[in-house]
Amino acid sequence: MEDSKTASTAARRPYLSQTPSSSMAGKRVGILGSGDVGQALGRGFAAHGYEVMLGTRSPDKLGEWVEAVDDAGSVGSFAEATAFGDIVVLALNGEGAENALAMAGPEPFAGKLVLDATNPLDFSAGMPPHLFTGAQDSLGERIQAKLSDAHVVKCFNTVTNAQMIDPVFEAEPPKMFICGNDEAAKAETDALLKELGWPGAFDVGDITAARYLEALVPLWVRVGSKLDTYMHAFTVVK
């Protein structure tokens, strides 16, 4: 069963004492996925004044994360984390994403901004990975189809988890590539990204553009291999 919440009695970490920087801070964020990406996003949102719940199949393995974020963070099932969040972030392994959404059920997503950080990566042939979706499909589109009453925005999928919140680059941070069908949801995402240390969003279109944002990732991996670092990001110059 994944119905447990855990809380720490340790003293609040100094980085969690920051004053929330916008009216959005103080909202609840439900993050589905408790691997490196989910934990990094959880720490980052907590540092910006959000209450966070990680949705996971393995709550007993997250004691250290809960201790790190103190009373800003808790752990629950996929359904509990979805219901908890005013905003929901999908930080799931691409191959397991659709199954996790089925476990949560579509109802708790209804009407919410859902930030989709997933990538449909297939490592079965080794590195670099390829996509398990076709040229006329994307995981972002599949997710929006399953969550028809939610506002899915593809976001965070083109950078490493260490750069998703409060990024640090040698150059100025680029705008984050996003896409989605709902203009208000994308405007909210742009404001949120600015709060989280980005200069905002670069909107590349409706959710079908997730095909191209996801297709950037195998290239991003190849570039990282050449650079011997994965702290890079792509941008647009003119």
N, C-alpha and C positions, 0 to 999 in steps of 0.2 A: 504493500500500500504506500502511496505517496501523498498522504494527507497530513504530514507533520510540518509544523513550523518550528524553526529554531531561533533563539534569540541569545545574544551575548550579554553578560553582565559586566564585561570589561569596560574600562573608561573609553569614552569617545576619542577616536583618533583625531589628531589636529587637522588633517585635511578635510574632515567632515564638518568643521566648525565654520566653513566659509558661509558668508551671507548669500542666499540665493540671488542670482543676478537678473532675474526677470520674473514677471508675473506667472510664468509657467512653472517655475521652480516651486516645489511643494506638492506637485501632482504625484500620483502614483504611477510607477512603470512596472509592468509585468514583462519579464524576459523569459521566453521559452528557449531552453537550452542552457546547460550548465558546464559546458566545456570552457576552453580558454577564451573564446569569443564572448560567451554569455557572462562569465565572471569578470572579464575586463570591462564590458559595458556596464555591468552592475556596479562595479567600483566607481566608474566614471560618473554615472548618473547620481549615485549617492554623494559623491564629492560636490555635485552641483545642487544639493539640497532636495533631491527626490527620494521618496520612499520606494524601495525596490523589492520585488519578490521574484526569485528565480524559480521557474517551473522545470522540474527534473524528474527522471526516473530513479535517481540515486541521491536522495536527500541526506543520507548518512555520511556521504563523502564531502559535504560542503561546510563542515564545522569551521574550518580555517577561514573560508570566505565570509561566513556570517560574523565571525569574530572581527575580521578586518573592517567590515562596514558597520559594526556595532548595531544600534537599534534602528538604523536606516534600512536594514536588509533582513529578509526572511526567505524561507524556502517552502515550496508547496508543489502540488501536482501541476501538470500543464493546464488543467481546467481552472485550478485555484489561482494560478498566476495570471491567466487571461482575465478572469473575473476581477482580480485585484487591480489591474492596471487601467488608468485612464488612457494611457498609451501602451501599446503592446509592441515588443520588439522580438522578431524571429531570429534567434542566433543558433539555429539548428544545423546539424549535419544535413547536407542537401539530400542524401539518399533517404534520410529518415524524416524529412520535414512533413511530407503529406500524412504519414502515419501519426505523427505527433499532433497535427491539426485534427485528425479524426478522433484522437483520444480526448482532446479538449472539447470538441464539438463546436459547431459554428455559432451557437447562440451567444456566448459571452464576448465574441468579437464584434457583434452588431453595433454599427455606428461609430466605431473607434478608429483612430489612426493606428495603422499597423505598419511598422517599419520593417522591411524585409531585407535582412543582411545575408540571406542564404545564397549559396552557389551550387549549381548542379554538377559538381566535379566528380569524375570517375578516375580513380587511381589504379584501376585493375591492371593497366599496362605499364605502371610505374610513372616516373616523372618525365616530362611535365604531364599534368592531368589533361583529360579532354572532357567535353560536356556530354552528359547522358541525355540531354534534350536535343531535339533536331533544330535545323536552321529556322523552321517556322514555328518554334515553340520556345518557352522559357519556364523556369521554375516560378518566376514572379507571376506569370500569367496563370499558371496552374493554381497558385495560392489565391490569387484574386478570384478565380472561378469557384474555388471551394468556399471562400469567405465573401460571398456576393453582397452581404450587407455591411461589410467593413470597407475602409478606405486604405488600400494597400499602396505604400510608397516604397519602391526599391531604394535602398539607402545603405551606406556603410560597406557594401559588398566589394568595393574596388580598392580597399586599403587593408593593411594588417590590423589585427585587433589592438595592437599597441598604439596605433595612431587614430583610432576611431573617435576618441574624445580628447580634447586639448592636444592636438597634434603638434609636433615639433619637426620642422624640416629645415634644411640649410637655406632654401629659398622661402619666399612667402607661401603660406599654405594655399593650395588651390581651392576653388569652390568644389563642393562634393557633388558628383554626378547623382541625379535622382530621376525617377520617372514614376508616373502613376496617372490614374484616370480622373482623380478629384482635385480640382484647382485649390479649393480651400485647404485640403489635407497637405498639398504641396507647399502652400504658403505657411502653414503651421510648421512643416518640416524645415523650411528655410529659416524661420525664426528660431527654432530649436537648435539647429546647427550653429547659428551665430552665438547662441548661449553656450554651446559646448566647445567653442574655440575655433570654429571654422568661419570663413568669410561669408558663408551662406551656401546656397544650392545652385547648381547648374542643371536646369530642368531640360531633359532631352526628349520629353514627350509623354505619351500615354503608356500604359503598362506593357504594350507590345515592345517598347524600347528596352525592356528588361533583357530581351534576346541579345542586345548589343552590349549592355553593361555586364552581363554574365560572360559574354564572349571575350571581354577584355581580360578576364582573370587568368586564363592560361597564358596570355601574353605577359601579364603582370608577373606571373611566376617565372617565365623565361627571362624577363628583364632582371628580376631579383637574383636569379642564378648568375647572370653575367656580372651584376654589381656586387655580388656576395653580401647582399643585405636585402631585407624585405621591408624596409622602412620608407620606401618610395611611394609616390602617387603620380597619376597621370593628370594632365591639365590641358587647357586649350589656349593657344596663343594666336594673336592676330596682329 
